[in-house]
């Protein structure tokens, strides 16, 4: 019988045939000697005939995966296609998880095996690096190896991929069961958690069991963050829809307390994945991590976009869709004071704002006048309105210093609830004026002033008890501090 070799495709034939998809490998049947021609897939072996048959979707196996070669299908599994971006999209970053991995064949879920096609050849590798919660996979030029490529990926973990080129990963495996539980660390440390449910959910539904803020208080996605602030959750909206989380996403979760049996809620209706528009006027470079800046805007005159700048460099921006905008601020470099710029398109000229009421996630009752990116925080909150709903109103003059006792400097902190004349002075135990630190008109807000232990003539004062006094808003407050030598 003469069979044209061009008519034989996607077959495993001893000796081989030319043609598309043909292979010449041991099919590794389960027990051919006893008539069992099922394809082997166990911890030791996986048949090369699995998922290598005709790629036409008309011939897909019953589980929806590409056809296997032969008469018998492999065990039920799935293939997830993961699209990884080029540097022109999100600067090459993608936060993701692998809800389905090959947990049957030994080493199939090892990083160096799973990512082999995007790691090699090294000189033209599509992959730059992978960040995990506790390690980084990257190429070490000095020893010419991929560091941490021996790590085993888990289906419940989250990762940050950084790409040199766009690439596609076809990940073959078995999906994590919906009801899987994992442990989350407390003390507000980062937990990088993958999302393994197939239904897209609003963030409040996915975390419904923990939405009271008693434990989980911070959730960060590549596109959005949700923060429990002043006894309520704060997050940006798009088209009147909450941010969502979808299959294969990952989020960074922080919790006050240990959660030993965290699981995704899966008893709600699926929704459409939220999509946030990209800025057109402002441009910036995405980095591995960001700090959210929530900006409360004047609803009567919303800008089209808002950007955050440090030393003239845009560190993040957002399209404004409602009165609460979220800027993802990429603050690794540069460090410094943040200036906000509001873009109104053709309606009016841009507005630059360098002084504004703001606070941090950790200190909701302390109001500052400007963000400085050197300060470590989970989130910043800014109000450009007089009647703020996210920045607490200053109700009274407050005064404190730290450290106390001190040597030789201390920082004096104070709040003033409204604009007015302010004086801040240092006195000795005899009631004599030692140093005037502040004298003039100041707007409402929170202030820090450093005293270096010197008097008005520039001489270092002796050790002992001193009093610092603020006069503002028609009242005076004084407190005691101790300088040590």
C-alpha positions as a Python dict, from the first residue, in 0.01 Angstrom:
ca = {
    (1, 'X'): (0, 0, 0),
    (2, 'X'): (154, 328, -108),
    (3, 'X'): (43, 622, 105),
    (4, 'X'): (169, 967, 3),
    (5, 'X'): (366, 1103, 296),
    (6, 'X'): (216, 1448, 239),
    (7, 'X'): (-122, 1306, 345),
    (8, 'X'): (3, 1195, 687),
    (9, 'X'): (10, 1472, 949),
    (10, 'X'): (12, 1495, 1328),
    (11, 'X'): (98, 1129, 1370),
    (12, 'X'): (343, 924, 1575),
    (13, 'X'): (479, 656, 1344),
    (14, 'X'): (784, 445, 1409),
    (15, 'X'): (1051, 550, 1164),
    (16, 'X'): (866, 876, 1103),
    (17, 'X'): (705, 1045, 805),
    (18, 'X'): (761, 1389, 669),
    (19, 'X'): (463, 1619, 709),
    (20, 'X'): (316, 1872, 949),
    (21, 'X'): (320, 1769, 1314),
    (22, 'X'): (456, 1417, 1265),
    (23, 'X'): (678, 1273, 1538),
    (24, 'X'): (884, 959, 1585),
    (25, 'X'): (874, 892, 1959),
    (26, 'X'): (771, 619, 2198),
    (27, 'X'): (400, 696, 2261),
    (28, 'X'): (436, 559, 2617),
    (29, 'X'): (113, 363, 2634),
    (30, 'X'): (-14, 263, 2977),
    (31, 'X'): (18, -113, 2911),
    (32, 'X'): (42, -197, 2542),
    (33, 'X'): (141, -558, 2617),
    (34, 'X'): (-202, -615, 2769),
    (35, 'X'): (-396, -408, 2519),
    (36, 'X'): (-417, -81, 2715),
    (37, 'X'): (-329, 189, 2463),
    (38, 'X'): (-425, 483, 2682),
    (39, 'X'): (-163, 757, 2697),
    (40, 'X'): (54, 765, 3008),
    (41, 'X'): (56, 1075, 3227),
    (42, 'X'): (201, 1016, 3572),
    (43, 'X'): (482, 1140, 3794),
    (44, 'X'): (748, 965, 3585),
    (45, 'X'): (629, 1000, 3225),
    (46, 'X'): (401, 1195, 2996),
    (47, 'X'): (322, 1065, 2649),
    (48, 'X'): (447, 1290, 2366),
    (49, 'X'): (114, 1222, 2193),
    (50, 'X'): (-80, 1432, 2445),
    (51, 'X'): (-201, 1765, 2299),
    (52, 'X'): (5, 1717, 1981),
    (53, 'X'): (-268, 1599, 1743),
    (54, 'X'): (-438, 1807, 1476),
    (55, 'X'): (-463, 2167, 1609),
    (56, 'X'): (-788, 2234, 1423),
    (57, 'X'): (-1044, 2307, 1695),
    (58, 'X'): (-1293, 2084, 1516),
    (59, 'X'): (-1092, 1788, 1644),
    (60, 'X'): (-1044, 1905, 2003),
    (61, 'X'): (-1075, 1646, 2277),
    (62, 'X'): (-1390, 1641, 2494),
    (63, 'X'): (-1216, 1852, 2762),
    (64, 'X'): (-1163, 2128, 2503),
    (65, 'X'): (-788, 2083, 2470),
    (66, 'X'): (-602, 2016, 2147),
    (67, 'X'): (-653, 1666, 2010),
    (68, 'X'): (-426, 1388, 2131),
    (69, 'X'): (-269, 1146, 1885),
    (70, 'X'): (-427, 802, 1891),
    (71, 'X'): (-765, 656, 1970),
    (72, 'X'): (-770, 729, 2343),
    (73, 'X'): (-772, 1072, 2509),
    (74, 'X'): (-544, 1159, 2797),
    (75, 'X'): (-682, 1236, 3143),
    (76, 'X'): (-897, 1549, 3157),
    (77, 'X'): (-692, 1867, 3179),
    (78, 'X'): (-681, 2220, 3039),
    (79, 'X'): (-448, 2453, 2850),
    (80, 'X'): (-432, 2817, 2956),
    (81, 'X'): (-288, 3066, 2709),
    (82, 'X'): (-97, 3345, 2884),
    (83, 'X'): (-19, 3656, 2680),
    (84, 'X'): (291, 3839, 2802),
    (85, 'X'): (339, 4204, 2697),
    (86, 'X'): (615, 4380, 2508),
    (87, 'X'): (794, 4674, 2675),
    (88, 'X'): (558, 4909, 2487),
    (89, 'X'): (268, 4780, 2702),
    (90, 'X'): (288, 4851, 3077),
    (91, 'X'): (665, 4880, 3031),
    (92, 'X'): (670, 4502, 2989),
    (93, 'X'): (516, 4421, 3329),
    (94, 'X'): (236, 4174, 3393),
    (95, 'X'): (103, 4057, 3730),
    (96, 'X'): (-37, 3706, 3697),
    (97, 'X'): (-90, 3362, 3841),
    (98, 'X'): (-105, 3007, 3703),
    (99, 'X'): (-434, 2856, 3826),
    (100, 'X'): (-366, 2542, 3620),
    (101, 'X'): (-28, 2365, 3629),
    (102, 'X'): (94, 2015, 3560),
    (103, 'X'): (102, 1884, 3916),
    (104, 'X'): (121, 1521, 3800),
    (105, 'X'): (450, 1495, 3607),
    (106, 'X'): (748, 1558, 3833),
    (107, 'X'): (927, 1889, 3765),
    (108, 'X'): (671, 2008, 3508),
    (109, 'X'): (585, 2301, 3736),
    (110, 'X'): (949, 2397, 3798),
    (111, 'X'): (1020, 2750, 3673),
    (112, 'X'): (1306, 2650, 3443),
    (113, 'X'): (1088, 2386, 3276),
    (114, 'X'): (764, 2583, 3252),
    (115, 'X'): (935, 2900, 3125),
    (116, 'X'): (1206, 2736, 2913),
    (117, 'X'): (1081, 2873, 2580),
    (118, 'X'): (1091, 3235, 2701),
    (119, 'X'): (1421, 3197, 2892),
    (120, 'X'): (1631, 3060, 2606),
    (121, 'X'): (1834, 3136, 2408),
    (122, 'X'): (1969, 3369, 2675),
    (123, 'X'): (2106, 3635, 2440),
    (124, 'X'): (1761, 3690, 2290),
    (125, 'X'): (1549, 3583, 2585),
    (126, 'X'): (1191, 3711, 2584),
    (127, 'X'): (1194, 3706, 2965),
    (128, 'X'): (1377, 3968, 3170),
    (129, 'X'): (1282, 3852, 3520),
    (130, 'X'): (1007, 3709, 3738),
    (131, 'X'): (937, 3845, 4084),
    (132, 'X'): (769, 3620, 4339),
    (133, 'X'): (677, 3697, 4698),
    (134, 'X'): (1009, 3573, 4839),
    (135, 'X'): (1249, 3542, 4544),
    (136, 'X'): (1338, 3668, 4195),
    (137, 'X'): (1416, 3465, 3884),
    (138, 'X'): (1674, 3651, 3675),
    (139, 'X'): (1981, 3579, 3465),
    (140, 'X'): (2317, 3625, 3638),
    (141, 'X'): (2576, 3728, 3379),
    (142, 'X'): (2864, 3665, 3618),
    (143, 'X'): (2799, 3293, 3659),
    (144, 'X'): (2588, 3256, 3342),
    (145, 'X'): (2286, 3092, 3504),
    (146, 'X'): (1922, 3175, 3568),
    (147, 'X'): (1898, 3225, 3942),
    (148, 'X'): (1609, 3049, 4117),
    (149, 'X'): (1501, 2861, 3803),
    (150, 'X'): (1470, 2554, 4027),
    (151, 'X'): (1175, 2705, 4214),
    (152, 'X'): (844, 2521, 4203),
    (153, 'X'): (546, 2732, 4099),
    (154, 'X'): (222, 2689, 4291),
    (155, 'X'): (-125, 2742, 4148),
    (156, 'X'): (-225, 2971, 4436),
    (157, 'X'): (76, 3205, 4410),
    (158, 'X'): (108, 3539, 4235),
    (159, 'X'): (397, 3662, 4020),
    (160, 'X'): (521, 3976, 3844),
    (161, 'X'): (668, 3908, 3499),
    (162, 'X'): (892, 4161, 3325),
    (163, 'X'): (944, 4099, 2955),
    (164, 'X'): (1207, 4195, 2698),
    (165, 'X'): (969, 4094, 2418),
    (166, 'X'): (606, 3991, 2392),
    (167, 'X'): (547, 3616, 2416),
    (168, 'X'): (275, 3355, 2455),
    (169, 'X'): (284, 3073, 2708),
    (170, 'X'): (57, 2771, 2665),
    (171, 'X'): (35, 2623, 3013),
    (172, 'X'): (-96, 2267, 3027),
    (173, 'X'): (-223, 2126, 3354),
    (174, 'X'): (-495, 2081, 3611),
    (175, 'X'): (-690, 2369, 3764),
    (176, 'X'): (-675, 2446, 4135),
    (177, 'X'): (-1008, 2342, 4296),
    (178, 'X'): (-1243, 2633, 4364),
    (179, 'X'): (-1270, 2551, 4735),
    (180, 'X'): (-895, 2548, 4805),
    (181, 'X'): (-792, 2733, 5121),
    (182, 'X'): (-454, 2892, 5191),
    (183, 'X'): (-292, 3071, 5484),
    (184, 'X'): (-234, 3447, 5481),
    (185, 'X'): (28, 3604, 5706),
    (186, 'X'): (-74, 3885, 5941),
    (187, 'X'): (103, 4199, 6067),
    (188, 'X'): (27, 4372, 5735),
    (189, 'X'): (298, 4186, 5544),
    (190, 'X'): (252, 4116, 5174),
    (191, 'X'): (75, 3799, 5058),
    (192, 'X'): (100, 3745, 4680),
    (193, 'X'): (-220, 3557, 4601),
    (194, 'X'): (-335, 3412, 4270),
    (195, 'X'): (-701, 3405, 4166),
    (196, 'X'): (-808, 3058, 4053),
    (197, 'X'): (-1184, 3095, 4008),
    (198, 'X'): (-1313, 3110, 3650),
    (199, 'X'): (-1579, 3370, 3735),
    (200, 'X'): (-1478, 3737, 3728),
    (201, 'X'): (-1596, 3908, 4047),
    (202, 'X'): (-1616, 4255, 4196),
    (203, 'X'): (-1349, 4296, 4462),
    (204, 'X'): (-1611, 4325, 4738),
    (205, 'X'): (-1768, 3995, 4629),
    (206, 'X'): (-1439, 3808, 4596),
    (207, 'X'): (-1341, 3922, 4949),
    (208, 'X'): (-1695, 3925, 5091),
    (209, 'X'): (-1603, 3720, 5398),
    (210, 'X'): (-1336, 3973, 5493),
    (211, 'X'): (-1498, 4297, 5374),
    (212, 'X'): (-1554, 4430, 5728),
    (213, 'X'): (-1191, 4546, 5739),
    (214, 'X'): (-1121, 4369, 6067),
    (215, 'X'): (-845, 4157, 5915),
    (216, 'X'): (-775, 4235, 5547),
    (217, 'X'): (-724, 4608, 5496),
    (218, 'X'): (-521, 4637, 5174),
    (219, 'X'): (-569, 4474, 4832),
    (220, 'X'): (-350, 4566, 4536),
    (221, 'X'): (-397, 4464, 4173),
    (222, 'X'): (-174, 4573, 3885),
    (223, 'X'): (-446, 4819, 3775),
    (224, 'X'): (-614, 4921, 4101),
    (225, 'X'): (-595, 4912, 4479),
    (226, 'X'): (-859, 4889, 4751),
    (227, 'X'): (-772, 5026, 5096),
    (228, 'X'): (-967, 5019, 5421),
    (229, 'X'): (-935, 5381, 5536),
    (230, 'X'): (-1126, 5563, 5810),
    (231, 'X'): (-1360, 5264, 5855),
    (232, 'X'): (-1456, 5226, 5489),
    (233, 'X'): (-1310, 5080, 5171),
    (234, 'X'): (-1166, 5327, 4921),
    (235, 'X'): (-1113, 5232, 4556),
    (236, 'X'): (-1157, 5385, 4212),
    (237, 'X'): (-1457, 5312, 3995),
    (238, 'X'): (-1495, 5285, 3619),
    (239, 'X'): (-1831, 5327, 3445),
    (240, 'X'): (-1994, 5305, 3791),
    (241, 'X'): (-1843, 4959, 3839),
    (242, 'X'): (-1618, 4834, 4117),
    (243, 'X'): (-1276, 4703, 4019),
    (244, 'X'): (-1278, 4332, 3941),
    (245, 'X'): (-1054, 4029, 3971),
    (246, 'X'): (-1038, 3760, 3701),
    (247, 'X'): (-898, 3413, 3638),
    (248, 'X'): (-519, 3423, 3626),
    (249, 'X'): (-489, 3760, 3804),
    (250, 'X'): (-284, 3812, 4114),
    (251, 'X'): (-328, 4055, 4402),
    (252, 'X'): (-111, 4160, 4694),
    (253, 'X'): (-312, 4124, 5015),
    (254, 'X'): (-228, 4262, 5359),
    (255, 'X'): (-404, 4155, 5676),
    (256, 'X'): (-381, 4270, 6035),
    (257, 'X'): (-418, 3913, 6158),
    (258, 'X'): (-325, 3567, 6036),
    (259, 'X'): (-596, 3404, 5824),
    (260, 'X'): (-533, 3030, 5832),
    (261, 'X'): (-807, 2927, 5587),
    (262, 'X'): (-848, 3204, 5331),
    (263, 'X'): (-1056, 3112, 5026),
    (264, 'X'): (-1214, 3301, 4740),
    (265, 'X'): (-1588, 3359, 4772),
    (266, 'X'): (-1758, 3181, 4482),
    (267, 'X'): (-2128, 3222, 4551),
    (268, 'X'): (-2187, 3543, 4356),
    (269, 'X'): (-2278, 3619, 3996),
    (270, 'X'): (-2000, 3663, 3743),
    (271, 'X'): (-1947, 4015, 3605),
    (272, 'X'): (-1759, 4173, 3318),
    (273, 'X'): (-1393, 4246, 3377),
    (274, 'X'): (-1338, 4615, 3456),
    (275, 'X'): (-1120, 4808, 3213),
    (276, 'X'): (-954, 5136, 3306),
    (277, 'X'): (-872, 5378, 3022),
    (278, 'X'): (-510, 5476, 2966),
    (279, 'X'): (-390, 5834, 2980),
    (280, 'X'): (-318, 6014, 2655),
    (281, 'X'): (-180, 6347, 2774),
    (282, 'X'): (49, 6226, 3053),
    (283, 'X'): (309, 5953, 3002),
    (284, 'X'): (513, 5760, 3257),
    (285, 'X'): (702, 5431, 3297),
    (286, 'X'): (539, 5149, 3490),
    (287, 'X'): (763, 4974, 3743),
    (288, 'X'): (745, 4658, 3952),
    (289, 'X'): (552, 4825, 4233),
    (290, 'X'): (348, 5134, 4297),
    (291, 'X'): (186, 5330, 4578),
    (292, 'X'): (-173, 5439, 4515),
    (293, 'X'): (-257, 5808, 4549),
    (294, 'X'): (-631, 5862, 4593),
    (295, 'X'): (-725, 6215, 4487),
    (296, 'X'): (-1059, 6370, 4578),
    (297, 'X'): (-1158, 6625, 4311),
    (298, 'X'): (-1410, 6903, 4269),
    (299, 'X'): (-1709, 6735, 4104),
    (300, 'X'): (-1820, 7062, 3941),
    (301, 'X'): (-1498, 7093, 3741),
    (302, 'X'): (-1338, 6754, 3684),
    (303, 'X'): (-1018, 6746, 3478),
    (304, 'X'): (-978, 6496, 3196),
    (305, 'X'): (-655, 6355, 3340),
    (306, 'X'): (-444, 6405, 3652),
    (307, 'X'): (-70, 6345, 3682),
    (308, 'X'): (179, 6328, 3969),
    (309, 'X'): (528, 6474, 3925),
    (310, 'X'): (854, 6464, 4122),
    (311, 'X'): (1130, 6698, 4006),
    (312, 'X'): (947, 6745, 3677),
    (313, 'X'): (921, 6370, 3606),
    (314, 'X'): (577, 6210, 3579),
    (315, 'X'): (562, 5916, 3822),
    (316, 'X'): (201, 5821, 3745),
    (317, 'X'): (-126, 5952, 3604),
    (318, 'X'): (-491, 5859, 3563),
    (319, 'X'): (-792, 5933, 3347),
    (320, 'X'): (-1055, 6101, 3565),
    (321, 'X'): (-1393, 5925, 3544),
    (322, 'X'): (-1546, 6041, 3873),
    (323, 'X'): (-1459, 6265, 4171),
    (324, 'X'): (-1224, 6006, 4324),
    (325, 'X'): (-923, 5927, 4104),
    (326, 'X'): (-647, 5676, 4173),
    (327, 'X'): (-295, 5747, 4052),
    (328, 'X'): (-59, 5449, 4054),
    (329, 'X'): (259, 5629, 4162),
    (330, 'X'): (580, 5447, 4066),
    (331, 'X'): (799, 5592, 4337),
    (332, 'X'): (1124, 5392, 4328),
    (333, 'X'): (1294, 5682, 4151),
    (334, 'X'): (1298, 5979, 4175),
    (335, 'X'): (1224, 6064, 4539),
    (336, 'X'): (1089, 6400, 4647),
    (337, 'X'): (784, 6622, 4686),
    (338, 'X'): (484, 6545, 4465),
    (339, 'X'): (330, 6817, 4250),
    (340, 'X'): (-11, 6744, 4095),
    (341, 'X'): (-107, 6861, 3747),
    (342, 'X'): (-467, 6871, 3622),
    (343, 'X'): (-528, 6848, 3247),
    (344, 'X'): (-858, 6992, 3118),
    (345, 'X'): (-803, 6944, 2743),
    (346, 'X'): (-936, 7249, 2559),
    (347, 'X'): (-1169, 7364, 2839),
    (348, 'X'): (-899, 7560, 3021),
    (349, 'X'): (-527, 7569, 3088),
    (350, 'X'): (-359, 7304, 3301),
    (351, 'X'): (-357, 7359, 3676),
    (352, 'X'): (-48, 7284, 3886),
    (353, 'X'): (-95, 7225, 4259),
    (354, 'X'): (199, 7190, 4498),
    (355, 'X'): (18, 7242, 4830),
    (356, 'X'): (-283, 7031, 4925),
    (357, 'X'): (-423, 6845, 5224),
    (358, 'X'): (-303, 6486, 5233),
    (359, 'X'): (-261, 6192, 5468),
    (360, 'X'): (-116, 5843, 5476),
    (361, 'X'): (-275, 5503, 5527),
    (362, 'X'): (-91, 5454, 5855),
    (363, 'X'): (-172, 5798, 6006),
    (364, 'X'): (-526, 5894, 5902),
    (365, 'X'): (-554, 6177, 6155),
    (366, 'X'): (-234, 6357, 6057),
    (367, 'X'): (-285, 6606, 5776),
    (368, 'X'): (15, 6719, 5571),
    (369, 'X'): (49, 6980, 5299),
    (370, 'X'): (238, 6775, 5038),
    (371, 'X'): (331, 6414, 4961),
    (372, 'X'): (698, 6318, 4974),
    (373, 'X'): (771, 5987, 4803),
    (374, 'X'): (1055, 5909, 5045),
    (375, 'X'): (789, 5835, 5306),
    (376, 'X'): (701, 5466, 5321),
    (377, 'X'): (325, 5409, 5318),
    (378, 'X'): (64, 5173, 5175),
    (379, 'X'): (-133, 5462, 5024),
    (380, 'X'): (-168, 5839, 5014),
    (381, 'X'): (-495, 6030, 5030),
    (382, 'X'): (-529, 6378, 4882),
    (383, 'X'): (-819, 6621, 4879),
    (384, 'X'): (-846, 6915, 4641),
    (385, 'X'): (-1186, 7007, 4788),
    (386, 'X'): (-1280, 7222, 5085),
    (387, 'X'): (-1544, 6976, 5206),
    (388, 'X'): (-1334, 6660, 5201),
    (389, 'X'): (-1483, 6320, 5273),
    (390, 'X'): (-1148, 6139, 5294),
    (391, 'X'): (-924, 6388, 5479),
    (392, 'X'): (-1038, 6448, 5838),
    (393, 'X'): (-1114, 6806, 5936),
    (394, 'X'): (-870, 6961, 6181),
    (395, 'X'): (-1072, 7040, 6492),
    (396, 'X'): (-813, 7178, 6733),
    (397, 'X'): (-453, 7285, 6775),
    (398, 'X'): (-230, 6991, 6868),
    (399, 'X'): (134, 6985, 6976),
    (400, 'X'): (393, 6710, 7035),
    (401, 'X'): (762, 6634, 6989),
    (402, 'X'): (974, 6327, 6917),
    (403, 'X'): (1208, 6201, 7044),
    (404, 'X'): (1170, 6310, 7403),
    (405, 'X'): (1418, 6299, 7577),
    (406, 'X'): (1648, 6398, 7289),
    (407, 'X'): (2009, 6476, 7202),
    (408, 'X'): (2075, 6706, 7027),
    (409, 'X'): (1772, 6746, 6795),
    (410, 'X'): (1399, 6683, 6819),
    (411, 'X'): (1105, 6727, 6581),
    (412, 'X'): (810, 6935, 6701),
    (413, 'X'): (480, 6850, 6529),
    (414, 'X'): (163, 7055, 6537),
    (415, 'X'): (-180, 7086, 6374),
    (416, 'X'): (-370, 7409, 6315),
    (417, 'X'): (-739, 7386, 6218),
    (418, 'X'): (-756, 7708, 6016),
    (419, 'X'): (-532, 7966, 5856),
    (420, 'X'): (-387, 8224, 6091),
    (421, 'X'): (-82, 8368, 6261),
    (422, 'X'): (133, 8103, 6428),
    (423, 'X'): (428, 8132, 6665),
    (424, 'X'): (634, 7840, 6793),
    (425, 'X'): (893, 7918, 7061),
    (426, 'X'): (1132, 7744, 7302),
    (427, 'X'): (1169, 7861, 7666),
    (428, 'X'): (1401, 7754, 7948),
    (429, 'X'): (1282, 7670, 8300),
    (430, 'X'): (1325, 8038, 8399),
    (431, 'X'): (1070, 8140, 8137),
    (432, 'X'): (1332, 8306, 7917),
    (433, 'X'): (1291, 8285, 7538),
    (434, 'X'): (1558, 8056, 7394),
    (435, 'X'): (1456, 8015, 7031),
    (436, 'X'): (1175, 8129, 6803),
    (437, 'X'): (1112, 7857, 6545),
    (438, 'X'): (800, 7988, 6367),
    (439, 'X'): (647, 8333, 6334),
    (440, 'X'): (402, 8412, 6056),
    (441, 'X'): (79, 8319, 5881),
    (442, 'X'): (22, 7954, 5792),
    (443, 'X'): (-270, 7772, 5627),
    (444, 'X'): (-450, 7493, 5808),
    (445, 'X'): (-262, 7166, 5822),
    (446, 'X'): (0, 6953, 5991),
    (447, 'X'): (358, 7076, 6032),
    (448, 'X'): (695, 6939, 6145),
    (449, 'X'): (970, 7170, 6271),
    (450, 'X'): (1315, 7050, 6379),
    (451, 'X'): (1491, 7215, 6673),
    (452, 'X'): (1865, 7155, 6667),
    (453, 'X'): (1922, 7245, 7032),
    (454, 'X'): (2060, 7592, 6959),
    (455, 'X'): (1940, 7933, 7076),
    (456, 'X'): (1864, 8241, 6866),
    (457, 'X'): (2234, 8334, 6863),
    (458, 'X'): (2334, 7993, 6727),
    (459, 'X'): (2488, 7862, 7050),
    (460, 'X'): (2426, 7508, 7172),
    (461, 'X'): (2210, 7514, 7484),
    (462, 'X'): (2289, 7315, 7795),
    (463, 'X'): (2112, 6995, 7897),
    (464, 'X'): (1797, 7019, 8102),
    (465, 'X'): (1424, 7084, 8083),
    (466, 'X'): (1280, 7313, 7815),
    (467, 'X'): (927, 7418, 7722),
    (468, 'X'): (798, 7453, 7369),
    (469, 'X'): (491, 7670, 7310),
    (470, 'X'): (261, 7724, 7016),
    (471, 'X'): (23, 8015, 6982),
    (472, 'X'): (-243, 7983, 6711),
    (473, 'X'): (-617, 8026, 6659),
    (474, 'X'): (-647, 8240, 6972),
    (475, 'X'): (-495, 7987, 7211),
    (476, 'X'): (-156, 7883, 7345),
    (477, 'X'): (-32, 7534, 7430),
    (478, 'X'): (301, 7451, 7592),
    (479, 'X'): (468, 7119, 7669),
    (480, 'X'): (784, 7000, 7840),
    (481, 'X'): (1084, 6826, 7684),
    (482, 'X'): (1422, 6708, 7814),
    (483, 'X'): (1759, 6753, 7645),
    (484, 'X'): (2023, 6501, 7745),
    (485, 'X'): (2399, 6525, 7706),
}
